[in-house]
Amino acid sequence: MYFDDWEKRQAYDRGRQDERDRIRRSVDGDDGDGCFGVIFLCVIIYVIVKACSG
């Protein structure tokens, strides 16, 4: 395998990974701000726990 072929493969794989990540973020409704989804999830869990504990 030639070195430039390896470089092309690495670039291709990285591009595919970026595309998958972008699609996953758009499906989650998160446009790249990773903290927002985590904070939102924590708020939901907190509300559920407070509601259940009375």
N, CA, C and O of each residue as an XYZ file, in Angstrom:
216
protein
N       0.855     -1.190      0.000
C       0.000      0.000      0.000
C       0.894      1.245      0.000
O       1.834      1.357      0.787
N       0.583      2.145     -0.877
C       1.378      3.364     -0.979
C       0.960      4.353      0.093
O      -0.168      4.332      0.585
N       1.899      5.218      0.441
C       1.647      6.179      1.516
C       0.524      7.146      1.153
O      -0.324      7.465      1.987
N       0.525      7.614     -0.107
C      -0.521      8.578     -0.478
C      -1.894      7.910     -0.497
O      -2.897      8.577     -0.243
N      -1.967      6.610     -0.792
C      -3.245      5.903     -0.700
C      -3.716      5.834      0.752
O      -4.903      5.978      1.041
N      -2.762      5.613      1.657
C      -3.106      5.576      3.081
C      -3.641      6.935      3.536
O      -4.605      7.015      4.297
N      -2.989      8.011      3.047
C      -3.462      9.359      3.386
C      -4.878      9.585      2.873
O      -5.722     10.130      3.584
N      -5.135      9.169      1.642
C      -6.480      9.336      1.086
C      -7.495      8.556      1.908
O      -8.589      9.047      2.185
N      -7.129      7.339      2.297
C      -8.050      6.513      3.091
C      -8.331      7.161      4.450
O      -9.470      7.169      4.918
N      -7.285      7.702      5.075
C      -7.469      8.369      6.364
C      -8.399      9.579      6.218
O      -9.291      9.789      7.039
N      -8.181     10.355      5.182
C      -9.022     11.535      4.958
C     -10.465     11.119      4.690
O     -11.400     11.759      5.170
N     -10.640     10.049      3.923
C     -11.977      9.550      3.605
C     -12.678      9.059      4.873
O     -13.840      9.385      5.115
N     -11.959      8.273      5.679
C     -12.549      7.764      6.920
C     -12.911      8.902      7.863
O     -13.965      8.876      8.498
N     -12.031      9.909      7.954
C     -12.300     11.047      8.832
C     -13.522     11.818      8.328
O     -14.343     12.271      9.126
N     -13.641     11.965      7.028
C     -14.801     12.642      6.465
C     -16.088     11.896      6.753
O     -17.109     12.502      7.080
N     -16.038     10.575      6.631
C     -17.226      9.775      6.932
C     -17.588      9.888      8.403
O     -18.766      9.984      8.749
N     -16.579      9.876      9.274
C     -16.833      9.991     10.719
C     -17.455     11.348     11.042
O     -18.400     11.429     11.828
N     -16.922     12.419     10.433
C     -17.490     13.750     10.658
C     -18.935     13.803     10.195
O     -19.787     14.392     10.861
N     -19.209     13.185      9.050
C     -20.568     13.176      8.512
C     -21.514     12.432      9.453
O     -22.625     12.889      9.720
N     -21.064     11.287      9.950
C     -21.901     10.527     10.895
C     -22.161     11.339     12.158
O     -23.284     11.364     12.662
N     -21.127     12.003     12.668
C     -21.305     12.815     13.869
C     -22.278     13.958     13.615
O     -23.112     14.275     14.464
N     -22.166     14.577     12.438
C     -23.054     15.699     12.113
C     -24.499     15.221     12.025
O     -25.409     15.885     12.519
N     -24.706     14.060     11.389
C     -26.058     13.513     11.271
C     -26.602     13.176     12.657
O     -27.760     13.459     12.965
N     -25.757     12.568     13.489
C     -26.194     12.194     14.837
C     -26.585     13.436     15.629
O     -27.586     13.424     16.345
N     -25.796     14.518     15.505
C     -26.126     15.752     16.225
C     -27.428     16.351     15.719
O     -28.230     16.845     16.511
N     -27.648     16.314     14.403
C     -28.872     16.900     13.876
C     -30.076     16.065     14.285
O     -31.154     16.615     14.505
N     -29.917     14.740     14.391
C     -31.014     13.886     14.851
C     -31.323     14.175     16.314
O     -32.488     14.190     16.714
N     -30.292     14.403     17.107
C     -30.483     14.707     18.524
C     -31.021     16.122     18.731
O     -31.407     16.476     19.845
N     -31.049     16.931     17.680
C     -31.485     18.310     17.817
C     -30.410     19.181     18.427
O     -30.695     20.259     18.949
N     -29.175     18.715     18.363
C     -28.052     19.433     18.963
C     -27.129     19.865     17.832
O     -26.537     19.017     17.164
N     -27.000     21.151     17.611
C     -26.248     21.647     16.455
C     -24.775     21.862     16.762
O     -24.169     22.803     16.250
N     -24.193     21.005     17.586
C     -22.762     21.093     17.807
C     -22.372     21.547     19.196
O     -21.208     21.416     19.574
N     -23.317     22.083     19.978
C     -23.005     22.466     21.349
C     -23.254     21.258     22.236
O     -24.382     21.019     22.667
N     -22.203     20.499     22.508
C     -22.346     19.224     23.194
C     -22.890     19.345     24.604
O     -23.551     18.426     25.087
N     -22.627     20.462     25.278
C     -23.061     20.613     26.663
C     -24.568     20.780     26.763
O     -25.167     20.376     27.760
N     -25.186     21.363     25.758
C     -26.610     21.667     25.852
C     -27.431     20.401     26.042
O     -28.326     20.366     26.887
N     -27.138     19.361     25.268
C     -27.887     18.111     25.385
C     -27.738     17.492     26.761
O     -28.709     16.988     27.326
N     -26.522     17.525     27.309
C     -26.269     16.947     28.631
C     -27.011     17.732     29.705
O     -27.629     17.140     30.590
N     -26.956     19.054     29.634
C     -27.638     19.900     30.619
C     -29.146     19.682     30.538
O     -29.814     19.574     31.566
N     -29.679     19.617     29.329
C     -31.109     19.404     29.127
C     -31.536     18.075     29.735
O     -32.565     17.996     30.407
N     -30.747     17.032     29.501
C     -31.042     15.711     30.048
C     -31.025     15.742     31.574
O     -31.897     15.156     32.215
N     -30.042     16.419     32.158
C     -29.959     16.520     33.619
C     -31.162     17.248     34.193
O     -31.672     16.860     35.244
N     -31.622     18.294     33.526
C     -32.791     19.039     33.994
C     -34.017     18.142     33.981
O     -34.798     18.152     34.933
N     -34.197     17.371     32.926
C     -35.347     16.460     32.835
C     -35.299     15.433     33.966
O     -36.307     15.184     34.626
N     -34.130     14.841     34.186
C     -33.990     13.844     35.257
C     -34.276     14.482     36.615
O     -34.942     13.879     37.456
N     -33.778     15.694     36.830
C     -34.001     16.402     38.092
C     -35.493     16.636     38.332
O     -35.986     16.426     39.440
N     -36.207     17.068     37.297
C     -37.647     17.324     37.419
C     -38.387     16.031     37.743
O     -39.282     16.024     38.587
N     -38.021     14.938     37.080
C     -38.679     13.650     37.330
C     -38.422     13.193     38.770
O     -39.339     12.733     39.449
N     -37.183     13.321     39.229
C     -36.846     12.904     40.598
C     -37.618     13.745     41.611
O     -38.151     13.205     42.580
N     -37.684     15.056     41.400
C     -38.414     15.929     42.317
C     -39.900     15.577     42.326
O     -40.525     15.574     43.387
N     -40.471     15.281     41.163
C     -41.888     14.941     41.081
C     -42.171     13.617     41.792
O     -43.200     13.481     42.453
N     -41.284     12.657     41.666
C     -41.497     11.344     42.280
C     -41.282     11.382     43.790
O     -41.936     10.646     44.528
N     -40.377     12.228     44.247
C     -40.074     12.261     45.681
C     -41.109     13.081     46.450
O     -41.138     13.037     47.680
N     -41.946     13.816     45.752
C     -43.023     14.565     46.389
C     -42.523     15.843     46.986
O     -43.302     16.600     47.565
